[in-house]
Amino acid sequence: MSCRRAAGAFVVLVAGLGASVAWAEPTLEARLDRIEARIEQERRNLHIPGVSLAIVYNDEIILARGFGQANIERGVPADADTIYCIGSTTKAITSTLIGILQDDGVMSYDEPASQHVPGLHLQIKAPEPKPEVLVRDLLCHRSGFARMGMLSMGAPIAFERTVYYMNRAEPEDTFREAFNYNNEMYLVAGTGAGRAAGSDWRTLLRDRLLTPLGMTSTVATHAEAVSHPHIAQGYNWIEPGGPFEPLPIRDIDRCGPAGSIYSSVNDMAQWVRLQLGEGEIGGTRIVSEGVIAETRTPQIEIQEGAWYGLGWMLHDWEGRKVVEHGGNIDGFAAEVALIPEAELGFVLLANVTATPLQSMAQQIIWEAMLTDWQAPIAGAPAAPDLAGRYKANFGPFKDAWFTVTVADGVVYVDVPGQTNYELAPPDAEGRRALKAVPGASVSFVRDDEGHITQLTLHQGADFELPREGVTPAGGVDASVSDPLVGEYANDKLGITLKVLVQNGRLAIDVPGQMVYELQPPDAEGKWAFRIAKEIVVSFAPSEGGTCPSLTLTQAGRDYVHTRVRPAAATGDAPDAALAALPVAERRAALDAAGPYRLVYRVSMPSQGAEGTMTFDVQGNAYRQTQDFGDLGVFIEYHDGERGWSVSPFETLQEANAEQNEESRIGHPDVMLGAWTGHVDSVRTLAPEEGATNVLVELALNTGLKTRLTIDPATGDITRIRGEMTAVRGLRVPYALDLTDYQVIHGVHIPGTITLRHEGIGRAELKLESFLVGQTFDPGHFRPEKTPAPAAAH
């Protein structure tokens, strides 16, 4: 149910557009209708079971409602009182609590953190004499230390033990010179705040924010969350086709100040009101205006155009300052965003681990509330000039014609191979829903003279279908496209993009996805994806008639892809290079060794942790065990057909079909140079000019690719670039450097391995032993209790 109260006034202006459609500047009700329709559409498109949303404008809650299901199994709908974990949006609350103590004179952003946590002695990277690490440094992620997830989300250890490991950790970057997101720094800051207040962080939270704001349904412990009558069930979407997988609520109490709050949008709307009220709500001052301003002051640059304050991310939207933060944890996603100058803000909570809707909601809500888009006046007749044929080239359609007809004022679209769908009247955006297909709609594009030139299908993305006889806009001359066409690779991501021309437009073929046509370049030379305009590509200046590299920018991050140079003119250089590699010899040596155990001593400098990593291998089956003492044991099992993992992060999980396939390319034999039988295809890529190494690309039919750099003189792998599956199926790029090879029992084994991984920073492995002729029971490669295999669908 929607909860709305009038807020402000919008002037209504009536104007004509064409002969048959009347338009008006939207009322507040129309703006909210637009938001609700878009949120629901994207919820369905993005496979989110339930979403709750509250919008605050001019100190009024103008919308508070749910969409979809809070609990699918029990049939509980999501509403404004549904409880979700708000994850890292907790950080702004923690930084504000410390600001309240600063107002009280008992703690300050600019005090040494060790003043409130005496055992803290971080080994920062800075010239002597080294400065003190201030509370402010902890709250804006500029300590120089990478993520330390093992310390706060691994096996249970006391806070003092966490600080012990933090003191041992080595920084990745120079103090105060780089942004390094780190939950554990918030744990220290929040714990220090509780001590400064003479209590603890949760008591401080309750007494100074939750109670004064009337946030009576908000809790901050795992026990309170799982027993809450309105708690949502978190889910993971299993591709393709579903279903939703229920996820247990992870206990993150030990990192409470960084993300353990659970709340509803009704409660969180009060937090948004406090923020938009500059520290005051309902005539009561909770925190000074100066503290609110300080939390929103840029402290460290995240990337060009984006900064981090104290618990807030800061950027602009069409010249307006945006203050926002997202949050993600198993089964839950959150977004809190404000445009203070417009007195507008919202909170969105969802029961999936992560979703693009977190960032998309900003565009949806800011655009609907703050721009002068036009809405069709109710009852306006359908335009008969919509009728015609429109060509589709996306997904399963290749030069297929969608036929639009208009009969008795009703519009229909006949989709080849499917049916003739009736379209609903246009909504506030001019979109006409396919009545039989939830989440799908179409709209029509007119040129400057009012003629229909294109149909756009909106279903998860915006697919463009030019009208018959119309040349699609955005065409590119051969003189422009020829230097750009080709393949471009990113070794770190293990992805090769192909640039081509489709429908007269420059396009990019993304492996495993589709061919994306591009908009013409803007003034800065950036080509936007036509169906995802937030993704852009820029090309480096051409050299010798070809472009050497392209940069793909997505979600504010740049990914550089270097042109894959063509093979030698004879065409046999790649095959000759592959044939010269000693893969067969490495395979024969491992076969002669029999089942083996490979043990490395592991140091994780960014975590301050040490342990052992053991690979037990028997044929296609293998088990990887990482033992870090009181930080926990991590085990991956693969019996040759199925896989499982268990760790302090989560209970026993079975790999899905795709993960089972990908475990083949992660088999230890591959690292030892014997990939035969573990991958679906192998090819060599021509190296960069001047390079002598052989670059080999291993691939699976799932689309996963791993790149090996091999020294042709020794046949040893010196570098591996690929992706590893992190918690809940998320893929994270990794890089391995292999050196100090030893030959033991005829097997070439890297004596030193250096791993670089975004989630854990750097890890260093030193060879301890390689034992051959081992005997393993088949049960060694499976956990003691395994669920039955999923039934085939």
C-alpha positions in Angstrom: 0.0 0.0 0.0 1.3 3.5 -0.8 1.6 6.1 1.9 1.6 9.6 0.4 1.2 13.1 1.7 1.2 16.3 -0.4 4.6 18.0 -0.5 5.1 21.3 -2.3 3.3 22.4 -5.4 4.0 21.7 -9.1 2.7 24.2 -11.7 0.6 22.4 -14.4 1.1 23.6 -18.0 -0.8 22.1 -20.9 0.8 21.9 -24.3 0.2 20.2 -27.6 2.5 17.7 -29.3 1.4 16.6 -32.8 -2.2 16.3 -33.9 -3.4 13.4 -31.8 -1.6 13.5 -28.4 -2.0 16.1 -25.6 0.7 16.5 -23.0 1.1 18.2 -19.6 3.8 19.0 -17.1 3.4 16.2 -14.5 1.8 16.7 -11.1 3.3 15.2 -8.0 1.0 12.3 -8.3 2.2 11.7 -11.8 5.8 11.9 -10.7 5.2 9.3 -8.0 3.3 7.1 -10.5 6.3 7.3 -12.8 8.7 6.3 -10.0 6.5 3.4 -8.8 6.1 2.1 -12.4 9.8 2.2 -13.1 10.8 0.6 -9.7 8.4 -2.2 -10.2 9.4 -2.7 -13.8 13.1 -2.9 -12.9 12.4 -5.1 -9.9 10.9 -7.7 -12.3 13.6 -7.2 -14.9 16.4 -7.6 -12.4 14.9 -10.6 -10.6 14.4 -9.0 -7.2 11.8 -10.8 -5.0 11.0 -7.7 -2.9 11.8 -4.0 -2.7 10.8 -1.3 -0.2 11.1 2.4 -1.0 10.5 5.6 1.0 11.0 9.1 -0.5 11.3 12.2 1.6 10.6 15.7 0.1 10.4 19.0 1.9 10.5 17.1 5.2 7.5 15.0 4.3 7.4 11.2 3.5 5.7 11.4 0.1 6.0 7.7 -0.7 6.5 4.6 1.5 5.6 1.2 0.1 6.8 -2.2 -0.9 6.9 -4.1 -4.2 6.9 -7.8 -4.6 7.5 -10.4 -1.9 9.4 -10.1 1.4 9.2 -13.9 1.7 8.3 -16.0 -1.3 7.8 -19.3 0.6 5.3 -17.8 3.1 3.7 -15.4 0.6 4.5 -12.3 2.6 4.4 -9.1 0.6 7.1 -6.5 1.0 5.8 -3.3 2.6 7.1 -0.1 4.3 7.6 -2.0 7.6 9.6 -5.0 6.2 13.0 -5.3 7.8 16.2 -5.7 5.7 19.9 -5.5 6.6 21.0 -2.0 5.5 24.6 -3.1 5.2 27.2 -0.4 4.7 24.7 2.4 4.8 25.3 1.9 8.5 28.7 3.7 8.0 27.1 7.2 7.8 25.2 6.4 11.0 28.4 5.5 12.8 30.2 8.6 11.5 27.2 10.8 12.7 27.3 9.1 16.1 30.9 10.1 16.5 29.9 13.6 15.4 27.3 13.7 18.2 30.1 12.8 20.6 32.2 15.6 19.1 29.3 18.0 19.8 29.4 16.7 23.4 33.1 17.3 23.7 34.0 13.6 24.5 35.4 12.5 21.1 36.6 14.2 18.0 37.1 13.3 14.3 40.7 14.7 14.6 41.8 12.8 17.7 44.2 9.9 17.4 42.2 6.7 17.1 44.5 5.1 19.6 43.2 7.5 22.2 40.0 5.4 22.4 41.5 2.1 21.3 44.9 2.1 23.1 46.1 -1.2 21.5 45.8 0.1 18.0 49.2 0.6 16.3 48.7 0.5 12.5 51.9 0.2 10.4 51.0 3.0 8.0 53.1 3.7 4.9 54.3 7.3 5.5 57.6 9.2 5.8 59.2 9.6 9.2 58.1 11.0 11.6 54.9 9.2 10.9 51.6 11.1 11.6 49.0 9.8 14.0 46.1 7.8 12.5 43.1 10.0 13.3 39.5 8.9 13.7 38.8 10.9 10.5 41.3 8.6 8.6 39.4 5.5 9.7 36.0 7.0 8.6 37.0 8.0 5.0 39.0 4.9 4.0 42.3 6.7 3.5 44.4 4.6 5.8 46.2 2.8 2.9 45.1 -0.6 4.0 43.2 -3.0 1.7 40.0 -4.9 2.8 40.5 -7.2 5.8 37.4 -9.3 5.5 39.0 -12.3 7.2 39.3 -10.4 10.4 35.7 -9.2 10.8 33.7 -11.9 8.9 35.7 -15.0 9.4 35.9 -17.3 12.5 34.8 -15.6 15.7 37.6 -13.8 17.4 37.6 -11.1 20.1 38.0 -7.4 19.2 41.5 -7.3 20.7 42.5 -10.2 18.5 41.2 -8.3 15.5 43.3 -5.3 16.4 46.3 -7.7 16.8 46.0 -8.8 13.2 45.3 -5.2 12.0 48.6 -4.1 13.7 50.4 -6.8 11.8 48.9 -5.9 8.4 50.9 -4.2 5.7 49.3 -1.3 3.8 48.8 -1.3 0.1 49.1 2.5 -0.4 50.7 5.5 1.2 48.7 7.0 4.1 46.1 9.5 3.1 46.9 9.3 -0.6 44.5 6.6 -1.9 41.0 5.4 -1.3 40.9 1.8 0.1 37.5 0.7 1.3 37.9 -1.0 4.7 35.2 -2.2 7.0 37.5 -3.0 9.9 38.5 0.7 10.2 34.8 1.4 11.0 34.8 -1.4 13.5 37.7 0.3 15.3 36.1 3.8 15.1 32.7 2.6 16.3 34.1 0.6 19.1 36.1 3.6 20.2 33.0 5.7 20.1 31.2 3.3 22.4 34.1 3.4 24.8 34.2 7.2 24.7 30.5 7.3 25.6 31.1 5.0 28.5 29.1 2.1 27.0 29.3 0.4 23.6 28.4 1.2 20.0 25.0 -0.5 20.0 23.9 1.3 23.2 25.2 4.6 21.8 23.2 3.9 18.6 20.0 3.2 20.5 20.3 6.1 22.9 21.5 8.9 20.6 19.8 8.1 17.3 17.2 5.3 17.2 15.2 6.4 20.2 15.2 10.1 19.5 14.2 9.5 15.9 11.5 7.0 16.8 13.2 4.2 14.8 11.5 1.6 17.0 11.7 -1.3 14.6 15.5 -1.0 13.9 17.9 -3.5 15.4 21.6 -4.0 15.2 22.3 -7.7 16.2 21.9 -10.9 14.3 19.8 -12.4 17.1 17.3 -9.5 17.0 17.1 -9.6 13.3 16.4 -13.4 12.8 13.6 -13.2 15.5 12.1 -10.0 14.1 8.4 -10.6 13.0 8.9 -8.4 9.9 12.3 -9.6 8.7 12.6 -10.2 5.0 14.0 -13.5 3.6 17.1 -12.8 1.6 17.6 -14.5 -1.8 20.0 -15.3 -4.6 18.7 -15.6 -8.2 19.8 -18.8 -9.9 20.3 -18.3 -13.6 18.9 -19.1 -16.0 15.2 -19.2 -15.4 15.3 -19.2 -11.6 14.4 -20.2 -9.0 15.3 -17.9 -6.1 17.6 -19.5 -3.5 16.9 -18.5 0.1 20.0 -17.4 1.9 20.7 -17.6 5.7 21.1 -14.3 7.4 24.9 -13.9 8.0 26.0 -12.9 11.5 28.1 -9.8 11.1 27.8 -8.5 14.7 31.6 -8.4 15.0 31.7 -5.6 12.4 28.6 -3.9 13.6 29.6 -0.2 13.1 30.4 -1.0 9.5 27.1 -2.7 8.5 25.0 -4.7 11.0 21.9 -2.5 11.3 18.5 -3.9 10.2 15.7 -1.5 9.5 12.6 -0.7 7.4 12.0 2.1 5.0 9.5 3.7 7.4 12.3 3.9 10.1 15.0 4.8 7.7 12.9 7.7 6.3 13.4 9.3 9.8 17.1 9.1 9.3 16.7 10.7 5.8 14.6 13.5 7.4 17.3 14.1 9.9 19.9 14.4 7.2 17.8 16.7 5.0 17.0 18.7 8.1 20.7 19.3 8.6 20.7 17.5 12.0 17.2 18.6 13.2 13.9 16.8 13.0 10.5 17.9 14.2 12.0 21.0 15.8 14.5 18.9 17.8 18.2 19.2 17.3 19.9 15.8 17.3 23.3 16.7 15.9 24.8 20.0 15.0 24.6 21.4 11.5 28.4 21.6 11.5 28.8 17.9 12.0 26.3 17.1 9.2 28.3 19.4 6.9 31.6 17.8 7.9 30.4 14.3 7.1 29.6 15.5 3.6 32.9 17.3 3.0 35.2 15.5 0.5 38.1 13.7 2.3 39.6 11.4 -0.3 39.0 11.1 -4.1 37.5 7.7 -5.1 37.8 8.4 -8.8 37.4 11.4 -11.1 34.1 13.1 -10.1 33.5 11.0 -7.0 34.8 11.6 -3.4 34.3 9.9 0.0 33.3 12.0 3.0 32.7 10.5 6.4 30.4 7.6 5.7 29.1 9.1 2.5 30.0 8.9 -1.2 29.8 12.3 -2.9 29.2 13.2 -6.5 27.1 15.4 -8.8 23.9 14.7 -10.7 23.3 17.4 -13.4 25.1 20.0 -11.3 23.4 19.1 -8.0 25.4 17.6 -5.1 24.4 14.0 -4.3 25.2 12.4 -0.9 24.7 8.6 -1.0 25.9 5.2 0.1 25.0 1.7 -0.8 25.1 -1.5 1.3 25.3 -5.2 0.4 25.4 -8.4 2.4 24.2 -11.9 1.8 20.5 -11.6 0.7 20.2 -7.8 1.2 20.9 -4.6 -0.7 20.4 -1.0 0.3 20.7 2.5 -1.0 20.3 5.8 0.8 20.7 8.9 -1.3 20.1 12.6 -0.8 20.1 15.8 -2.9 20.2 18.2 0.1 19.7 21.4 -1.9 16.4 20.0 -3.4 15.3 18.7 0.1 14.9 15.3 -1.5 16.1 11.9 -0.4 15.2 8.3 -0.5 16.0 4.9 1.0 15.6 1.7 -1.1 15.9 -1.8 0.5 15.9 -5.1 -1.4 16.1 -8.8 -0.5 18.9 -9.8 -2.9 22.7 -9.7 -2.3 23.4 -7.0 -4.9 21.4 -5.3 -7.6 21.9 -2.6 -10.2 18.7 -1.1 -8.9 20.7 0.5 -6.1 22.3 2.9 -8.5 19.5 3.0 -11.0 17.1 4.2 -8.4 18.9 7.5 -8.2 18.5 8.2 -11.8 14.8 7.1 -11.7 13.9 9.2 -8.7 16.0 12.3 -9.4 14.8 12.5 -13.0 11.1 11.9 -12.1 11.1 14.5 -9.3 13.5 17.1 -10.5 13.1 17.4 -14.3 10.3 18.8 -16.4 9.5 15.7 -18.4 6.0 15.6 -20.0 3.2 13.2 -19.4 0.3 12.3 -21.8 -3.1 13.6 -20.7 -5.5 10.8 -19.7 -7.8 9.8 -22.5 -5.7 11.0 -25.4 -6.4 8.9 -28.4 -3.8 6.4 -29.8 -1.8 7.8 -32.7 -2.6 5.8 -35.9 0.8 6.6 -37.4 2.4 4.0 -35.1 1.4 1.2 -37.5 4.2 -0.3 -39.5 7.1 -2.8 -39.5 10.2 -2.5 -37.2 13.4 -4.5 -37.6 14.8 -6.4 -34.6 18.5 -7.4 -34.3 19.0 -8.5 -30.7 18.9 -11.7 -28.6 17.2 -14.4 -30.7 16.1 -12.0 -33.4 18.2 -11.4 -36.6 16.7 -9.1 -39.2 13.2 -10.0 -37.8 10.2 -7.8 -38.3 7.9 -6.7 -35.4 4.6 -5.5 -36.9 2.5 -2.8 -35.2 -1.2 -2.4 -35.9 -3.8 0.0 -34.5 -7.5 -1.2 -34.3 -10.3 0.7 -32.6 -7.8 2.9 -30.8 -5.9 -0.2 -29.4 -2.3 -0.7 -30.4 -0.9 -4.2 -31.0 2.7 -5.5 -31.7 3.1 -8.9 -33.5 6.4 -10.5 -32.3 7.7 -13.1 -34.8 7.5 -16.6 -33.4 5.4 -15.5 -30.5 2.0 -13.7 -30.7 0.2 -10.5 -31.4 0.5 -8.6 -28.1 -2.0 -5.9 -27.0 -0.4 -2.8 -25.7 -1.7 -0.7 -22.8 -2.2 3.0 -23.1 1.0 5.0 -22.7 2.2 5.7 -19.2 3.9 8.9 -17.9 7.0 8.1 -19.9 5.1 7.3 -23.1 5.7 3.6 -22.6 3.0 1.1 -23.6 3.1 -2.1 -21.5 2.7 -5.5 -23.2 -0.4 -6.7 -21.2 0.6 -10.3 -21.4 4.3 -9.8 -20.5 5.0 -8.3 -17.0 7.9 -5.9 -17.1 7.9 -5.5 -20.9 6.8 -2.3 -22.7 7.4 -0.4 -26.0 7.8 3.2 -26.9 8.1 5.1 -30.2 10.6 7.7 -31.3 9.7 10.6 -33.6 12.1 12.8 -35.6 12.0 16.6 -35.6 9.1 16.5 -38.1 7.0 14.2 -35.9 7.5 11.1 -38.0 7.9 7.7 -36.3 11.4 6.4 -36.9 11.9 3.7 -34.3 10.2 1.3 -31.8 12.0 0.7 -28.6 11.4 -2.5 -26.6 12.0 -2.0 -22.9 12.6 -5.4 -21.2 15.7 -5.4 -19.0 17.3 -3.0 -21.4 16.2 -0.7 -24.2 16.3 -2.5 -27.6 16.0 -0.3 -30.7 14.0 -1.4 -33.7 14.3 1.0 -36.7 11.1 1.5 -38.8 11.0 -0.1 -42.2 12.6 2.2 -44.8 14.3 4.4 -42.1 18.1 4.4 -41.9 19.1 4.0 -38.3 20.6 7.1 -36.7 24.2 7.0 -35.5 25.8 5.4 -38.5 29.5 5.5 -38.8 31.7 6.1 -41.9 34.3 3.4 -42.8 37.0 6.0 -42.5 36.1 6.2 -38.8 35.3 2.6 -38.1 38.1 0.8 -40.0 40.9 1.8 -37.6 38.8 0.8 -34.6 37.5 -2.6 -35.8 39.3 -5.6 -34.2 39.7 -7.6 -30.9 40.8 -6.0 -27.7 41.8 -7.9 -24.6 42.1 -7.2 -20.8 44.4 -9.8 -19.3 43.4 -8.9 -15.8 39.7 -9.6 -16.5 40.4 -12.4 -19.0 38.0 -10.8 -21.4 38.3 -10.1 -25.2 36.0 -7.6 -26.8 35.4 -7.5 -30.5 34.7 -4.2 -32.2 32.7 -4.4 -35.4 30.1 -2.6 -37.5 26.4 -3.7 -37.2 23.5 -2.0 -38.9 25.9 0.7 -40.0 26.8 1.5 -36.4 30.0 0.8 -34.5 29.3 -2.1 -32.1 31.0 -4.2 -29.5 30.5 -7.9 -29.1 30.8 -8.8 -25.5 31.5 -12.6 -25.1 28.7 -14.5 -23.5 26.3 -11.6 -23.8 25.4 -9.9 -27.2 26.5 -7.3 -29.7 26.0 -3.8 -28.3 25.6 -1.0 -30.8 27.1 2.3 -29.8 25.9 5.9 -29.9 28.0 8.3 -32.0 30.9 9.8 -29.9 30.3 12.8 -27.8 32.5 15.9 -27.6 35.0 13.9 -25.4 35.2 11.0 -27.9 33.1 8.7 -25.7 30.8 6.1 -27.4 27.9 5.1 -25.2 26.2 1.7 -25.4 22.8 2.4 -27.0 20.9 0.1 -24.6 23.0 1.0 -21.5 24.0 4.6 -21.8 25.9 4.6 -18.5 28.5 2.3 -20.1 30.9 4.1 -22.5 33.9 3.3 -24.6 36.7 5.5 -25.6 39.4 4.7 -28.2 43.1 5.6 -28.0 44.5 7.6 -31.0 45.2 5.4 -33.9 48.8 4.3 -34.6 49.8 3.1 -38.1 46.2 3.0 -39.2 44.8 1.0 -36.2 43.7 1.8 -32.7 46.0 0.3 -30.1 43.5 0.2 -27.1 40.1 1.0 -25.9 38.8 1.9 -22.4 35.4 0.6 -21.3 33.9 2.7 -18.4 31.2 1.0 -16.3 29.9 2.0 -12.8 32.6 4.7 -12.6 35.5 2.3 -13.2 37.8 2.2 -16.3 38.8 -1.1 -17.9 41.6 -0.8 -20.5 41.6 -3.4 -23.3 44.7 -3.7 -25.5 44.3 -4.6 -29.2 45.1 -8.2 -29.9 47.6 -8.0 -32.6 47.0 -10.4 -35.6 49.0 -13.5 -36.0 51.9 -13.6 -38.5 51.0 -13.4 -42.2 51.6 -17.1 -42.7 48.8 -17.9 -40.2 50.7 -20.7 -38.6 52.5 -18.8 -35.8 49.9 -19.4 -33.0 49.7 -23.2 -33.8 53.5 -23.5 -33.9 53.8 -21.6 -30.6 51.3 -23.9 -29.0 52.8 -27.1 -30.3 56.2 -26.0 -29.0 54.9 -25.9 -25.3 55.7 -28.9 -23.1 52.1 -29.6 -22.2 52.3 -33.3 -23.0 55.5 -33.7 -21.0 54.0 -31.9 -18.0 50.9 -34.1 -18.2 53.1 -37.3 -18.4 55.1 -36.2 -15.3 51.9 -35.7 -13.2 50.5 -39.0 -14.4 53.7 -40.7 -13.3 53.5 -38.9 -9.9 50.1 -40.3 -9.2 47.8 -38.7 -6.6 49.7 -35.8 -5.0 49.7 -33.4 -2.2 51.0 -29.9 -2.8 51.6 -27.7 0.3 52.3 -23.9 0.5 53.0 -21.6 3.4 50.7 -18.6 2.9 51.3 -15.1 4.1 48.5 -12.5 3.6 50.2 -9.2 4.4 47.1 -7.1 3.9 45.3 -9.2 6.6 48.2 -9.7 8.9 47.5 -13.4 8.7 49.5 -16.5 8.0 48.6 -20.1 7.3 48.9 -23.1 5.0 47.3 -24.0 1.6 47.1 -27.6 0.7 46.1 -29.1 -2.6 45.1 -32.8 -2.6 44.7 -34.1 -6.1 43.6 -37.5 -7.5 42.7 -37.4 -11.2 40.0 -34.9 -11.8 39.1 -34.7 -8.1 40.8 -32.2 -5.9 40.5 -30.6 -2.5 41.9 -27.2 -1.5 42.3 -26.5 2.2 43.4 -23.1 3.6 44.1 -23.1 7.4 44.6 -19.8 9.1 44.4 -20.9 12.7 41.9 -18.8 14.8 40.8 -17.0 11.6 39.3 -20.2 10.4 39.6 -23.0 7.8 38.4 -22.6 4.2 37.8 -25.8 2.1 36.8 -26.3 -1.5 35.8 -29.9 -2.5 35.6 -31.2 -6.1 34.9 -34.9 -6.6 35.3 -34.6 -10.4 31.6 -34.0 -11.0 30.3 -31.8 -8.2 31.8 -29.2 -5.9 31.2 -27.7 -2.5 32.7 -25.0 -0.3 32.7 -24.2 3.4 34.3 -21.4 5.2 33.9 -19.1 8.2 32.1 -16.8 5.8 29.3 -19.2 5.1 27.9 -22.7 5.8 28.4 -25.6 3.4 27.4 -24.5 -0.1 27.1 -26.7 -3.2 28.4 -25.3 -6.5 25.8 -24.8 -9.2 26.2 -26.2 -12.7 28.2 -23.3 -14.0 30.5 -23.3 -11.0 31.1 -27.0 -11.4 32.2 -26.4 -15.0 34.5 -23.6 -13.9 36.1 -25.7 -11.3 37.8 -27.6 -14.1 39.9 -24.5 -15.1 40.8 -24.0 -11.4 42.3 -27.6 -11.1 45.8 -27.5 -9.7 47.1 -29.4 -12.8 46.4 -26.2 -14.9 48.7 -24.2 -12.7 51.4 -26.9 -13.2 51.2 -26.5 -17.0 49.0 -29.6 -17.7 45.7 -28.2 -18.8 44.8 -31.1 -21.2 41.3 -32.3 -20.4 40.5 -29.5 -18.0 39.4 -26.9 -20.6 37.3 -26.8 -23.7 39.5 -24.7 -26.0 43.1 -23.4 -26.2 44.6 -20.8 -28.4 47.7 -18.6 -28.5 47.5 -14.9 -28.9 50.1 -12.9 -30.7 52.3 -11.1 -28.1 52.8 -7.4 -27.9 55.6 -6.0 -30.0 59.0 -6.8 -28.5 57.6 -9.4 -26.1 59.1 -12.9 -26.2 56.6 -14.7 -23.9 53.8 -16.9 -25.3 50.3 -15.8 -24.4 47.8 -18.7 -24.1 44.1 -18.3 -23.6 42.2 -21.2 -22.0 38.5 -21.2 -22.3 35.4 -23.1 -21.2 32.1 -23.3 -23.0 30.6 -21.2 -20.2 32.5 -18.2 -21.6 35.1 -18.2 -18.7 38.6 -17.5 -19.9 42.0 -17.6 -18.2 45.2 -16.3 -19.7 48.6 -17.8 -19.2 51.9 -16.1 -19.9 54.5 -18.7 -20.6 58.3 -18.5 -20.9 59.1 -20.3 -24.2 62.6 -21.1 -23.0 61.5 -23.2 -20.0 57.8 -23.9 -20.7 57.0 -22.5 -17.2 53.9 -20.4 -16.6 55.0 -17.0 -15.2 51.6 -15.3 -15.0 47.9 -16.3 -14.8 45.1 -13.8 -15.2 41.4 -14.8 -14.7 38.4 -14.6 -12.4 37.5 -16.5 -9.3 34.0 -17.0 -8.0 33.6 -15.2 -4.7 30.8 -15.4 -2.1 27.4 -16.1 -3.8 28.7 -16.5 -7.3 30.2 -13.0 -7.8 33.3 -13.1 -10.0 36.3 -11.2 -8.9 39.4 -10.7 -11.1 42.7 -12.2 -9.8 46.3 -12.3 -10.9 49.0 -14.9 -10.1 52.8 -14.4 -10.6 54.7 -17.7 -10.5 58.5 -17.7 -9.9 61.4 -19.8 -8.4 60.4 -23.0 -10.2 61.7 -26.3 -8.8 61.6 -29.7 -10.5 60.5 -32.4 -8.1 59.7 -35.9 -9.3 59.9 -34.5 -12.8 57.1 -32.0 -12.1 57.8 -28.3 -12.6 56.5 -26.5 -9.5 56.5 -22.7 -8.8 58.3 -22.2 -5.5 56.8 -18.7 -5.0 53.3 -17.6 -6.0 52.1 -14.0 -5.6 48.3 -13.6 -5.7 46.6 -10.2 -6.2 42.9 -10.2 -5.6 40.6 -7.2 -5.0 38.9 -8.8 -2.0 41.9 -9.9 0.0 44.7 -7.7 -1.4 48.0 -9.6 -1.8 48.9 -13.1 -0.8 52.3 -14.8 -1.0 52.8 -18.5 -1.2 56.0 -20.4 -0.5 56.4 -24.0 -1.4 56.7 -26.3 1.6 56.3 -29.8 0.1 55.2 -31.9 -2.9 54.3 -35.5 -2.0 53.6 -38.0 -4.8 52.0 -41.5 -4.7 49.5 -40.5 -2.1 46.4 -42.5 -1.2 43.1 -40.7 -0.8 39.7 -42.1 0.0 37.1 -40.9 -2.5 35.2 -39.3 0.4 38.2 -37.0 0.9 36.9 -35.0 -2.0 33.4 -34.5 -0.7 32.1 -33.1 2.6 30.8 -35.6 5.1 27.2 -34.6 4.5 26.2 -33.6 1.0 22.8 -32.6 -0.3 21.3 -34.7 -3.1 22.0 -33.4 -6.6 19.4 -31.0 -7.9 16.8 -32.5 -10.2 17.1 -31.7 -13.9 14.6 -29.2 -15.3 
